[in-house]
Amino acid sequence: FSGVLSEEVLRALLELQERLTNTTAWAPVAGREVTLSDVCYAPLNPAEPGLGDCCVNSVTQYFQNNGTRLAMTATQTNGKETGTADWRDHLIYCVNSPLSFKDITALELSCMAEYGGP
């Protein structure tokens, strides 16, 4: 992986997304503050979406926008070779199988986004 796709870049992206997700704006016509959940596309909960229901397309969705999942590692044995599975292994798997509810690495993470879709 190059410097463009590193854990540090993914963490910075995750932090930026969290800041944007928590942004509010005054809507004069509505007479109130609005948030992302007021205007987002939430295909699995369109009636009353929470922030986690919003469809935000990002590479960090392969980790459900969760820094703890991004940092996970697990010992994995493949035949006679033992190594460590990490975010790279999960990302490669998910890019090839985005509809998977559990990857085939020792991490056993879902590829589904935080909102529940692919």
N, CA and C atoms as an extended XYZ file, in Angstrom:
354
Properties=species:S:1:pos:R:3:atomname:S:1:resname:S:1:resid:I:1 pbc="F F F"
N         0.842       -1.181        0.000 N   PHE     1
C         0.000        0.000        0.000 CA  PHE     1
C         0.883        1.240        0.000 C   PHE     1
N         0.449        2.255       -0.718 N   SER     2
C         1.222        3.491       -0.784 CA  SER     2
C         0.833        4.426        0.354 C   SER     2
N         1.488        5.571        0.415 N   GLY     3
C         1.205        6.555        1.450 CA  GLY     3
C        -0.201        7.122        1.380 C   GLY     3
N        -0.824        7.065        0.205 N   VAL     4
C        -2.184        7.579        0.050 CA  VAL     4
C        -3.172        6.693        0.793 C   VAL     4
N        -2.889        5.410        0.844 N   LEU     5
C        -3.767        4.474        1.529 CA  LEU     5
C        -2.985        3.837        2.678 C   LEU     5
N        -2.868        4.594        3.756 N   SER     6
C        -2.174        4.116        4.942 CA  SER     6
C        -3.121        4.213        6.132 C   SER     6
N        -2.763        3.575        7.210 N   GLU     7
C        -3.615        3.640        8.396 CA  GLU     7
C        -3.747        5.076        8.887 C   GLU     7
N        -2.664        5.852        8.793 N   GLU     8
C        -2.709        7.245        9.237 CA  GLU     8
C        -3.699        8.061        8.403 C   GLU     8
N        -3.703        7.833        7.089 N   VAL     9
C        -4.636        8.542        6.212 CA  VAL     9
C        -6.073        8.117        6.508 C   VAL     9
N        -6.287        6.823        6.717 N   LEU    10
C        -7.636        6.349        7.043 CA  LEU    10
C        -8.114        6.923        8.374 C   LEU    10
N        -7.211        7.037        9.350 N   ARG    11
C        -7.584        7.624       10.641 CA  ARG    11
C        -7.921        9.107       10.484 C   ARG    11
N        -7.146        9.818        9.672 N   ALA    12
C        -7.437       11.237        9.425 CA  ALA    12
C        -8.782       11.391        8.715 C   ALA    12
N        -9.058       10.522        7.761 N   LEU    13
C       -10.344       10.541        7.065 CA  LEU    13
C       -11.487       10.256        8.036 C   LEU    13
N       -11.293        9.294        8.901 N   LEU    14
C       -12.313        8.953        9.892 CA  LEU    14
C       -12.584       10.139       10.818 C   LEU    14
N       -11.538       10.818       11.242 N   GLU    15
C       -11.697       11.990       12.102 CA  GLU    15
C       -12.437       13.109       11.369 C   GLU    15
N       -12.093       13.354       10.111 N   LEU    16
C       -12.783       14.375        9.316 CA  LEU    16
C       -14.257       14.030        9.145 C   LEU    16
N       -14.543       12.769        8.848 N   GLN    17
C       -15.938       12.339        8.704 CA  GLN    17
C       -16.716       12.537        9.991 C   GLN    17
N       -16.104       12.237       11.119 N   GLU    18
C       -16.779       12.421       12.408 CA  GLU    18
C       -17.088       13.891       12.645 C   GLU    18
N       -16.142       14.770       12.307 N   ARG    19
C       -16.391       16.211       12.470 CA  ARG    19
C       -17.517       16.669       11.545 C   ARG    19
N       -17.491       16.219       10.304 N   LEU    20
C       -18.548       16.605        9.365 CA  LEU    20
C       -19.897       16.035        9.773 C   LEU    20
N       -19.908       14.821       10.282 N   THR    21
C       -21.146       14.183       10.721 CA  THR    21
C       -21.796       14.972       11.852 C   THR    21
N       -20.987       15.574       12.698 N   ASN    22
C       -21.513       16.311       13.846 CA  ASN    22
C       -21.752       17.794       13.558 C   ASN    22
N       -21.582       18.207       12.311 N   THR    23
C       -21.810       19.599       11.931 CA  THR    23
C       -23.300       19.904       11.911 C   THR    23
N       -23.643       21.089       12.352 N   THR    24
C       -25.028       21.545       12.289 CA  THR    24
C       -25.075       22.866       11.532 C   THR    24
N       -26.239       23.209       11.056 N   ALA    25
C       -26.429       24.489       10.364 CA  ALA    25
C       -27.818       25.017       10.701 C   ALA    25
N       -27.919       26.327       10.789 N   TRP    26
C       -29.211       26.946       11.060 CA  TRP    26
C       -30.017       26.975        9.765 C   TRP    26
N       -31.246       26.481        9.829 N   ALA    27
C       -32.158       26.491        8.682 CA  ALA    27
C       -33.274       27.487        8.981 C   ALA    27
N       -33.198       28.687        8.413 N   PRO    28
C       -34.191       29.716        8.735 CA  PRO    28
C       -35.628       29.299        8.421 C   PRO    28
N       -35.851       28.610        7.322 N   VAL    29
C       -37.205       28.198        6.954 CA  VAL    29
C       -37.770       27.220        7.987 C   VAL    29
N       -36.931       26.289        8.441 N   ALA    30
C       -37.363       25.319        9.443 CA  ALA    30
C       -37.375       25.924       10.844 C   ALA    30
N       -36.601       27.007       11.019 N   GLY    31
C       -36.522       27.646       12.323 CA  GLY    31
C       -35.773       26.831       13.349 C   GLY    31
N       -34.803       26.046       12.890 N   ARG    32
C       -34.051       25.193       13.819 CA  ARG    32
C       -32.714       24.782       13.206 C   ARG    32
N       -31.893       24.226       14.053 N   GLU    33
C       -30.636       23.651       13.597 CA  GLU    33
C       -30.935       22.346       12.860 C   GLU    33
N       -30.237       22.099       11.762 N   VAL    34
C       -30.377       20.829       11.057 CA  VAL    34
C       -29.049       20.096       11.113 C   VAL    34
N       -29.127       18.781       11.019 N   THR    35
C       -27.943       17.928       11.058 CA  THR    35
C       -27.921       17.056        9.814 C   THR    35
N       -26.891       16.272        9.691 N   LEU    36
C       -26.781       15.348        8.572 CA  LEU    36
C       -27.987       14.420        8.502 C   LEU    36
N       -28.461       13.944        9.623 N   SER    37
C       -29.594       13.009        9.606 CA  SER    37
C       -30.877       13.650        9.081 C   SER    37
N       -30.948       14.985        9.069 N   ASP    38
C       -32.112       15.668        8.500 CA  ASP    38
C       -32.105       15.667        6.977 C   ASP    38
N       -30.934       15.528        6.388 N   VAL    39
C       -30.828       15.663        4.931 CA  VAL    39
C       -30.201       14.463        4.232 C   VAL    39
N       -29.794       13.465        4.985 N   CYS    40
C       -29.053       12.350        4.383 CA  CYS    40
C       -29.959       11.330        3.712 C   CYS    40
N       -29.347       10.519        2.878 N   TYR    41
C       -30.003        9.364        2.276 CA  TYR    41
C       -29.835        8.204        3.250 C   TYR    41
N       -30.935        7.704        3.777 N   ALA    42
C       -30.909        6.610        4.752 CA  ALA    42
C       -31.820        5.498        4.256 C   ALA    42
N       -31.324        4.646        3.355 N   PRO    43
C       -32.188        3.664        2.701 CA  PRO    43
C       -32.813        2.626        3.627 C   PRO    43
N       -32.183        2.321        4.750 N   LEU    44
C       -32.719        1.286        5.633 CA  LEU    44
C       -33.561        1.851        6.776 C   LEU    44
N       -33.575        3.169        6.915 N   ASN    45
C       -34.404        3.816        7.937 CA  ASN    45
C       -34.773        5.221        7.458 C   ASN    45
N       -35.540        5.329        6.388 N   PRO    46
C       -35.826        6.651        5.821 CA  PRO    46
C       -36.771        7.507        6.668 C   PRO    46
N       -37.583        6.904        7.508 N   ALA    47
C       -38.579        7.665        8.269 CA  ALA    47
C       -37.947        8.529        9.357 C   ALA    47
N       -37.087        7.951       10.164 N   GLU    48
C       -36.454        8.690       11.255 CA  GLU    48
C       -34.978        8.302       11.375 C   GLU    48
N       -34.166        8.722       10.419 N   PRO    49
C       -32.763        8.292       10.439 CA  PRO    49
C       -31.951        8.943       11.549 C   PRO    49
N       -31.088        8.144       12.143 N   GLY    50
C       -30.064        8.658       13.042 CA  GLY    50
C       -28.789        8.798       12.237 C   GLY    50
N       -27.748        9.342       12.818 N   LEU    51
C       -26.502        9.542       12.073 CA  LEU    51
C       -25.934        8.234       11.541 C   LEU    51
N       -26.073        7.143       12.293 N   GLY    52
C       -25.564        5.850       11.854 CA  GLY    52
C       -26.346        5.244       10.708 C   GLY    52
N       -27.522        5.807       10.412 N   ASP    53
C       -28.356        5.301        9.313 CA  ASP    53
C       -28.018        5.950        7.974 C   ASP    53
N       -27.259        7.030        8.000 N   CYS    54
C       -26.955        7.780        6.778 CA  CYS    54
C       -25.957        7.030        5.902 C   CYS    54
N       -26.256        6.960        4.638 N   CYS    55
C       -25.380        6.307        3.668 CA  CYS    55
C       -24.268        7.280        3.290 C   CYS    55
N       -23.103        7.068        3.849 N   VAL    56
C       -21.934        7.883        3.544 CA  VAL    56
C       -20.928        6.958        2.881 C   VAL    56
N       -20.678        7.176        1.599 N   ASN    57
C       -19.767        6.296        0.866 CA  ASN    57
C       -18.323        6.701        1.137 C   ASN    57
N       -17.604        5.803        1.783 N   SER    58
C       -16.223        6.053        2.148 CA  SER    58
C       -15.532        4.722        2.391 C   SER    58
N       -14.251        4.681        2.166 N   VAL    59
C       -13.475        3.463        2.413 CA  VAL    59
C       -13.550        3.063        3.884 C   VAL    59
N       -13.749        4.017        4.775 N   THR    60
C       -13.822        3.694        6.197 CA  THR    60
C       -15.103        2.941        6.549 C   THR    60
N       -16.068        2.908        5.642 N   GLN    61
C       -17.290        2.131        5.889 CA  GLN    61
C       -16.977        0.630        5.947 C   GLN    61
N       -15.903        0.195        5.315 N   TYR    62
C       -15.524       -1.221        5.419 CA  TYR    62
C       -15.173       -1.587        6.869 C   TYR    62
N       -14.975       -0.563        7.701 N   PHE    63
C       -14.690       -0.751        9.124 CA  PHE    63
C       -15.818       -0.170        9.974 C   PHE    63
N       -16.976        0.064        9.354 N   GLN    64
C       -18.154        0.631        9.988 CA  GLN    64
C       -17.831        1.969       10.670 C   GLN    64
N       -16.910        2.720       10.068 N   ASN    65
C       -16.480        4.019       10.604 CA  ASN    65
C       -16.030        3.906       12.055 C   ASN    65
N       -15.337        2.832       12.371 N   ASN    66
C       -14.952        2.543       13.745 CA  ASN    66
C       -13.430        2.401       13.826 C   ASN    66
N       -12.801        3.319       14.536 N   GLY    67
C       -11.345        3.306       14.663 CA  GLY    67
C       -10.810        2.071       15.358 C   GLY    67
N       -11.576        1.500       16.269 N   THR    68
C       -11.152        0.280       16.963 CA  THR    68
C       -11.061       -0.876       15.984 C   THR    68
N       -12.032       -0.981       15.094 N   ARG    69
C       -11.999       -2.054       14.083 CA  ARG    69
C       -10.849       -1.836       13.100 C   ARG    69
N       -10.577       -0.587       12.769 N   LEU    70
C        -9.467       -0.274       11.875 CA  LEU    70
C        -8.131       -0.706       12.490 C   LEU    70
N        -8.008       -0.598       13.793 N   ALA    71
C        -6.754       -0.932       14.490 CA  ALA    71
C        -6.603       -2.413       14.814 C   ALA    71
N        -7.648       -3.204       14.609 N   MET    72
C        -7.597       -4.615       15.000 CA  MET    72
C        -6.520       -5.395       14.243 C   MET    72
N        -5.919       -6.350       14.947 N   THR    73
C        -5.022       -7.322       14.340 CA  THR    73
C        -5.379       -8.687       14.916 C   THR    73
N        -5.028       -9.718       14.178 N   ALA    74
C        -5.287      -11.078       14.646 CA  ALA    74
C        -4.250      -12.010       14.044 C   ALA    74
N        -3.832      -12.985       14.825 N   THR    75
C        -2.913      -14.000       14.318 CA  THR    75
C        -3.681      -14.929       13.396 C   THR    75
N        -3.108      -15.158       12.222 N   GLN    76
C        -3.773      -16.002       11.227 CA  GLN    76
C        -2.797      -17.034       10.695 C   GLN    76
N        -3.257      -18.262       10.630 N   THR    77
C        -2.448      -19.342       10.077 CA  THR    77
C        -3.069      -19.806        8.774 C   THR    77
N        -2.243      -19.875        7.763 N   ASN    78
C        -2.672      -20.336        6.448 CA  ASN    78
C        -1.726      -21.466        6.046 C   ASN    78
N        -2.187      -22.685        6.214 N   GLY    79
C        -1.301      -23.823        5.970 CA  GLY    79
C        -0.239      -23.881        7.048 C   GLY    79
N         1.031      -23.817        6.633 N   LYS    80
C         2.128      -23.849        7.596 CA  LYS    80
C         2.630      -22.454        7.952 C   LYS    80
N         2.082      -21.430        7.293 N   GLU    81
C         2.528      -20.060        7.541 CA  GLU    81
C         1.614      -19.364        8.544 C   GLU    81
N         2.240      -18.687        9.495 N   THR    82
C         1.497      -17.898       10.475 CA  THR    82
C         1.917      -16.447       10.328 C   THR    82
N         0.934      -15.563       10.345 N   GLY    83
C         1.203      -14.137       10.219 CA  GLY    83
C         0.144      -13.343       10.957 C   GLY    83
N         0.123      -12.065       10.689 N   THR    84
C        -0.838      -11.170       11.334 CA  THR    84
C        -1.761      -10.579       10.292 C   THR    84
N        -3.055      -10.728       10.511 N   ALA    85
C        -4.057      -10.099        9.656 CA  ALA    85
C        -4.359       -8.721       10.231 C   ALA    85
N        -4.466       -7.724        9.352 N   ASP    86
C        -4.784       -6.380        9.821 CA  ASP    86
C        -5.719       -5.689        8.834 C   ASP    86
N        -5.816       -4.372        8.922 N   TRP    87
C        -6.754       -3.602        8.108 CA  TRP    87
C        -6.540       -3.817        6.614 C   TRP    87
N        -5.289       -4.031        6.200 N   ARG    88
C        -5.004       -4.240        4.772 CA  ARG    88
C        -5.683       -5.506        4.253 C   ARG    88
N        -5.578       -6.589        5.031 N   ASP    89
C        -6.194       -7.857        4.638 CA  ASP    89
C        -7.711       -7.722        4.555 C   ASP    89
N        -8.280       -7.024        5.536 N   HIS    90
C        -9.736       -6.821        5.543 CA  HIS    90
C       -10.154       -5.969        4.345 C   HIS    90
N        -9.425       -4.918        4.067 N   LEU    91
C        -9.758       -4.032        2.948 CA  LEU    91
C        -9.683       -4.766        1.614 C   LEU    91
N        -8.633       -5.544        1.402 N   ILE    92
C        -8.500       -6.311        0.160 CA  ILE    92
C        -9.668       -7.277        0.009 C   ILE    92
N       -10.022       -7.953        1.091 N   TYR    93
C       -11.149       -8.882        1.030 CA  TYR    93
C       -12.441       -8.142        0.671 C   TYR    93
N       -12.703       -7.033        1.339 N   CYS    94
C       -13.956       -6.305        1.128 CA  CYS    94
C       -14.064       -5.682       -0.258 C   CYS    94
N       -12.970       -5.232       -0.801 N   VAL    95
C       -13.003       -4.682       -2.153 CA  VAL    95
C       -13.441       -5.761       -3.143 C   VAL    95
N       -13.066       -6.987       -2.870 N   ASN    96
C       -13.435       -8.104       -3.744 CA  ASN    96
C       -14.779       -8.740       -3.391 C   ASN    96
N       -15.231       -8.583       -2.151 N   SER    97
C       -16.504       -9.169       -1.692 CA  SER    97
C       -17.257       -8.166       -0.820 C   SER    97
N       -17.719       -7.055       -1.389 N   PRO    98
C       -18.309       -5.990       -0.573 CA  PRO    98
C       -19.608       -6.358        0.133 C   PRO    98
N       -20.267       -7.437       -0.259 N   LEU    99
C       -21.529       -7.822        0.376 CA  LEU    99
C       -21.352       -8.823        1.507 C   LEU    99
N       -20.119       -9.077        1.898 N   SER   100
C       -19.839      -10.079        2.926 CA  SER   100
C       -20.148       -9.557        4.330 C   SER   100
N       -20.799      -10.415        5.115 N   PHE   101
C       -21.063      -10.075        6.510 CA  PHE   101
C       -19.921      -10.489        7.423 C   PHE   101
N       -18.969      -11.263        6.905 N   LYS   102
C       -17.803      -11.661        7.693 CA  LYS   102
C       -16.680      -12.025        6.732 C   LYS   102
N       -15.542      -11.342        6.862 N   ASP   103
C       -14.438      -11.662        5.965 CA  ASP   103
C       -13.818      -13.011        6.328 C   ASP   103
N       -12.940      -13.513        5.476 N   ILE   104
C       -12.338      -14.823        5.715 CA  ILE   104
C       -11.005      -14.719        6.445 C   ILE   104
N       -10.655      -13.519        6.903 N   THR   105
C        -9.443      -13.374        7.700 CA  THR   105
C        -9.746      -13.743        9.146 C   THR   105
N        -8.704      -13.814        9.940 N   ALA   106
C        -8.880      -14.096       11.367 CA  ALA   106
C        -9.585      -12.938       12.085 C   ALA   106
N        -9.691      -11.785       11.439 N   LEU   107
C       -10.400      -10.647       12.036 CA  LEU   107
C       -11.909      -10.895       12.086 C   LEU   107
N       -12.421      -11.591       11.070 N   GLU   108
C       -13.848      -11.905       10.949 CA  GLU   108
C       -14.735      -10.672       11.051 C   GLU   108
N       -14.324       -9.598       10.366 N   LEU   109
C       -15.101       -8.359       10.357 CA  LEU   109
C       -16.078       -8.339        9.191 C   LEU   109
N       -17.139       -7.582        9.341 N   SER   110
C       -18.113       -7.402        8.278 CA  SER   110
C       -17.590       -6.376        7.268 C   SER   110
N       -17.981       -6.544        6.031 N   CYS   111
C       -17.666       -5.554        4.998 CA  CYS   111
C       -18.812       -4.555        4.825 C   CYS   111
N       -19.921       -4.803        5.477 N   MET   112
C       -21.094       -3.943        5.343 CA  MET   112
C       -20.849       -2.616        6.050 C   MET   112
N       -21.440       -1.570        5.526 N   ALA   113
C       -21.260       -0.228        6.071 CA  ALA   113
C       -21.992       -0.065        7.401 C   ALA   113
N       -21.678        0.994        8.083 N   GLU   114
C       -22.304        1.287        9.375 CA  GLU   114
C       -23.825        1.322        9.281 C   GLU   114
N       -24.349        1.841        8.176 N   TYR   115
C       -25.803        1.956        8.025 CA  TYR   115
C       -26.469        0.629        7.668 C   TYR   115
N       -25.666       -0.414        7.399 N   GLY   116
C       -26.201       -1.746        7.144 CA  GLY   116
C       -26.173       -2.185        5.705 C   GLY   116
N       -25.840       -1.293        4.799 N   GLY   117
C       -25.777       -1.645        3.379 CA  GLY   117
C       -24.356       -1.863        2.918 C   GLY   117
N       -24.199       -2.189        1.634 N   PRO   118
C       -22.844       -2.429        1.115 CA  PRO   118
C       -22.056       -1.144        0.899 C   PRO   118
